Amino acid sequence: MKNNPFVSDRICHFFSPSKIILGVAAAEQVGNEAKSLGGQKVLIITDPGVARVGLVEKIQEALISEKLIVGIFDRVELEPPARVIDECADLVRKEGYDLVVGLGGGSSLDTAKGVSVVGTNEGKVLDYVGIDVVPNKGLPKILLPTTGGSGAEVTRVFAITDEIDKAKKVVYSNYNLADVAILDPLLTISLPPEVTAETGIDALAHAIESYVSVSSTPFSDILSIEAIRLISENLPVAYAKGENIEARSNMIFAAALAGLAWASGGLGAVHGLSYVLETEFNVGHAKASSIMLPHVMAFNKIGNLYKYGQIARVMGESIEGLSAYDAAEKSISAVKRLLWSVNISFRLTDYGGSKEFLPKLVEGGMKQARLFVPNPRNLTEEDVANIYLKALE
């Protein structure tokens, strides 16, 4: 059954940064943008990996050229723990920084969002977990992704790791939206093939989940299906030839489209069942999403056969003359083929998983049941166990 592009009894929302700049060498504009936002003392927030490849210096120079005072916090950790955000926010308050620049992958961008919020509000970052809990606007922020993956530069949410609860938690707020997002493919050139692959599949998971979500909107449908097409066509090229500017440009654009889509249409069980892999197996978010994506798709497909068929079509599968069920099945084959092409295993056993971990996996997955609500198919605890079992085969 073909879905209508608009459901008349629903109100649809679309969230985006105030300004998005896209293009080769766009990062050179960061100084002018910071100055336009009234910044005088700017903190660049990044991780050690980005700092090692020399990207920080380029951003620092662009800011200094506008006579801004610049500091650097390069201690962001993967899947950022709350303590790192609170530590950086304390630095911001103590040193009087008035603008933050997030530079890096999703962890650095999420940390910058969290620091922006905590920098102007009392307490710790975990005080603001939930939806629209943040009382006051944060510090102005400019976000520059160095991967074509998370889409964090365009969303109103950031994720943090609560190390005490061993759980991923999220903060939703319009105050998390970037004042400026700068998408410069040159910042992604140094990304290793493995990280290119993982972050690219993360973007694909965002696009697919938002497209089939029961909360999808006319906005998210248009953005997500185009993101799926771009990723399918360009990720193998970016993986094989990292210096290919066209592929890198399309990937950073696709990641932003997917981010805008899921910010409007929501995510689902792929992310719900991925989080426990991050906390229990120390697998990064992007790889965790890659592992779970085809298994959740196989479970979900009957919840929206038409849209899964469309995913297959834009990923290059021939679906003409096929039944809706067979067309939908092709989407899973297409995703598996893409994963194989960029050397990502979707078998949890390849990452140290075994059936003895199943109870802990199910327990952790069920803690994220809020993400089952927009999923195209309802899940029981038994369903969750069966999906993990498929991933463990």
SULMONOR-V981009 format. One record per pair of residues at least 24 apart in sequence whose ideal C-beta (glycine too) atoms are under 8 Angstrom apart, sorted by the first residue. I is the first residue (numbers start at 1). J is the second residue. Records with the same first field share a line. If there is no record, write none. Layout:
# SULMONOR-V981009
I=J ; J
This chain:
# SULMONOR-V981009
1=305 ; 306 ; 324
2=306
3=304 ; 306 ; 307
5=218 ; 221
6=218
10=217
12=217 ; 218 ; 219 ; 264
13=217 ; 264
14=217 ; 219 ; 260 ; 263 ; 264
15=155 ; 156 ; 174 ; 177 ; 260 ; 263 ; 264
16=154 ; 177 ; 260 ; 263
17=143 ; 153 ; 154 ; 177 ; 178 ; 179 ; 180 ; 181
18=177 ; 178 ; 179 ; 180
19=179 ; 180 ; 181
20=154 ; 180 ; 181 ; 182 ; 183 ; 256
21=180 ; 181 ; 182 ; 183
22=183 ; 252 ; 253 ; 256
23=183 ; 184
24=184 ; 185 ; 186 ; 245 ; 249
25=184 ; 186
26=182 ; 183 ; 184
27=58 ; 59 ; 62 ; 144 ; 182 ; 184 ; 186 ; 187
28=62
29=62 ; 182
30=59 ; 62 ; 63 ; 101 ; 142 ; 144 ; 182
31=62 ; 63 ; 64 ; 65 ; 66 ; 68
32=66
33=142 ; 180 ; 182
34=63 ; 66 ; 68 ; 99 ; 101 ; 142
35=66 ; 68
37=99 ; 140 ; 142 ; 179 ; 180
38=98 ; 99 ; 140
39=68 ; 98 ; 99 ; 140
40=68 ; 69 ; 98 ; 99
41=68 ; 69 ; 70 ; 71 ; 95 ; 96 ; 97 ; 98 ; 99
42=68 ; 69 ; 70 ; 71 ; 97 ; 98 ; 99 ; 100 ; 101
43=70 ; 71 ; 72 ; 73 ; 88 ; 91 ; 92 ; 95 ; 97 ; 99 ; 100 ; 101 ; 115
44=70 ; 71 ; 72 ; 73 ; 74 ; 100 ; 101 ; 103
45=73 ; 76 ; 88 ; 100 ; 101 ; 102 ; 103 ; 104 ; 108 ; 111 ; 112 ; 115
46=72 ; 73 ; 74 ; 76 ; 102 ; 103 ; 104 ; 108
47=74 ; 75 ; 76 ; 77 ; 78 ; 104 ; 105 ; 107 ; 108
48=74 ; 75 ; 76
49=104
50=74 ; 103 ; 104 ; 105 ; 108 ; 146
53=190
55=103 ; 146 ; 187 ; 190
56=103
59=101 ; 103 ; 144
63=101
71=95 ; 97
76=104 ; 107 ; 108 ; 111
77=107
78=107 ; 284
79=107 ; 159 ; 161 ; 168 ; 278 ; 284 ; 285
80=107 ; 110 ; 111 ; 114 ; 159 ; 160 ; 161
81=160 ; 161 ; 163
82=124 ; 125 ; 126 ; 160 ; 161 ; 162 ; 163
83=163
84=111
85=111 ; 114 ; 115 ; 118 ; 125 ; 160
86=118 ; 124 ; 125
88=115
89=114 ; 115 ; 118 ; 119 ; 125
92=119 ; 139
93=119
97=139
98=139 ; 140
99=139 ; 140 ; 141 ; 142
100=139 ; 140 ; 141 ; 142
101=141 ; 142 ; 143 ; 144
102=141 ; 142 ; 143 ; 144 ; 153
103=144 ; 146 ; 187
104=145 ; 146 ; 147
105=145 ; 146 ; 147 ; 149 ; 150 ; 195 ; 199
106=147 ; 149 ; 150 ; 151 ; 152 ; 159 ; 199 ; 202 ; 285 ; 286
108=146
109=143 ; 145 ; 150 ; 152 ; 153 ; 158
110=150 ; 152 ; 158 ; 159 ; 160
111=158
112=141 ; 143
113=138 ; 141 ; 143 ; 152 ; 158 ; 171 ; 176
114=158 ; 160 ; 171
115=139
116=140 ; 141 ; 175 ; 176
117=171 ; 173 ; 175 ; 176
125=160 ; 171
126=160 ; 162 ; 169
128=171 ; 173
129=160 ; 169 ; 170 ; 171
130=171 ; 172
131=172 ; 173
132=172 ; 173 ; 174
133=171 ; 173
134=171 ; 173 ; 175 ; 176
136=175
137=175
138=175 ; 176
140=179
141=178 ; 179
142=178 ; 179 ; 180 ; 181 ; 182
143=178 ; 180 ; 181 ; 182
144=181 ; 182 ; 183 ; 184 ; 187
145=181 ; 183 ; 187 ; 188 ; 252 ; 255 ; 256
146=187 ; 188 ; 191
147=188 ; 191 ; 195 ; 196 ; 199 ; 252 ; 255
148=188 ; 191 ; 196 ; 199 ; 200 ; 203 ; 238 ; 248 ; 251 ; 252 ; 254 ; 255
149=198 ; 199 ; 200 ; 202 ; 203 ; 255 ; 286
150=199 ; 202 ; 203 ; 255 ; 259 ; 285 ; 286
151=203 ; 206 ; 255 ; 256 ; 257 ; 258 ; 259 ; 260 ; 262
152=259
153=178 ; 181 ; 182 ; 183 ; 256 ; 259
154=178 ; 181 ; 256 ; 259 ; 260 ; 263
155=259 ; 260 ; 262 ; 263
156=263
157=263
159=285
161=278 ; 279
166=279 ; 280
167=275 ; 279 ; 364 ; 367
168=275 ; 278 ; 279 ; 368
181=256
183=252 ; 253 ; 256
184=252
185=245 ; 248 ; 249 ; 251 ; 252
186=245 ; 248
187=252
188=238 ; 248 ; 251 ; 252
189=242 ; 243 ; 245 ; 248
190=242
191=242
192=242
193=239 ; 240 ; 242 ; 342
194=343
195=286
196=235 ; 238 ; 239 ; 242 ; 251 ; 342
197=235 ; 239 ; 290 ; 342 ; 343 ; 344
198=284 ; 286 ; 287 ; 290 ; 344
199=255 ; 286
200=231 ; 235 ; 238 ; 239 ; 251 ; 255 ; 342
201=235 ; 286 ; 289 ; 290 ; 293 ; 338 ; 339 ; 342 ; 344
202=285 ; 286 ; 289 ; 290
203=227 ; 231 ; 251 ; 254 ; 255 ; 258 ; 259
204=228 ; 231 ; 232 ; 235 ; 258 ; 293 ; 335 ; 338
205=270 ; 271 ; 289 ; 290 ; 293
206=255 ; 258 ; 259 ; 261 ; 262 ; 267
207=231 ; 254 ; 257 ; 258 ; 261 ; 262
208=270 ; 293 ; 297 ; 311 ; 335
209=262 ; 266 ; 267 ; 268 ; 270 ; 271
210=258 ; 261 ; 262 ; 264 ; 265 ; 266 ; 267
211=261 ; 265 ; 307 ; 310 ; 311
212=268 ; 300 ; 303 ; 304 ; 307 ; 308 ; 311 ; 376
213=265 ; 266 ; 267 ; 268 ; 374 ; 375 ; 376
214=373 ; 374 ; 375 ; 376
215=265 ; 266 ; 374
216=265 ; 266
217=264 ; 265
219=260 ; 261 ; 264 ; 265
220=260 ; 261 ; 262 ; 264 ; 265 ; 266
221=261 ; 265
223=257 ; 258 ; 260 ; 261 ; 264
224=257 ; 258 ; 261 ; 262 ; 265
225=310 ; 311 ; 314
226=254 ; 257
227=254 ; 255 ; 257 ; 258 ; 261
228=311 ; 314 ; 315
229=314 ; 315
230=254 ; 257
231=258 ; 338
232=314 ; 315 ; 316 ; 334 ; 338
233=316
235=338 ; 342
236=338 ; 341 ; 342
239=341 ; 342
265=374
266=374
267=371 ; 374
268=296 ; 300 ; 371 ; 372 ; 374 ; 375 ; 376
269=296 ; 299 ; 300 ; 371 ; 372 ; 375 ; 379 ; 387
270=296 ; 297
271=368 ; 371
272=365 ; 368 ; 369 ; 370 ; 371 ; 372 ; 375
273=365 ; 368 ; 384 ; 387 ; 388
275=364 ; 365 ; 367 ; 368
276=360 ; 361 ; 363 ; 364 ; 365 ; 367 ; 368
277=348 ; 351 ; 361
279=364
280=357 ; 360 ; 361 ; 364
281=351 ; 352 ; 353
283=351
287=344 ; 351
290=339 ; 344 ; 346
291=345 ; 346 ; 347 ; 348 ; 351 ; 391
292=346 ; 387 ; 391
293=335 ; 339 ; 346
294=332 ; 335 ; 336 ; 339 ; 346
295=346 ; 387 ; 390 ; 391
296=387
297=331 ; 332 ; 335
298=332 ; 390
299=377 ; 379 ; 383 ; 386 ; 387
300=375 ; 376 ; 377
301=325 ; 328 ; 329 ; 331 ; 332
302=328 ; 377
303=375 ; 376 ; 377
304=376
307=376
308=332
346=391
347=391 ; 392 ; 393
348=388 ; 391 ; 392
349=392 ; 393
353=391 ; 392
354=392
355=389 ; 392
358=385 ; 388 ; 389 ; 392
361=388
362=388
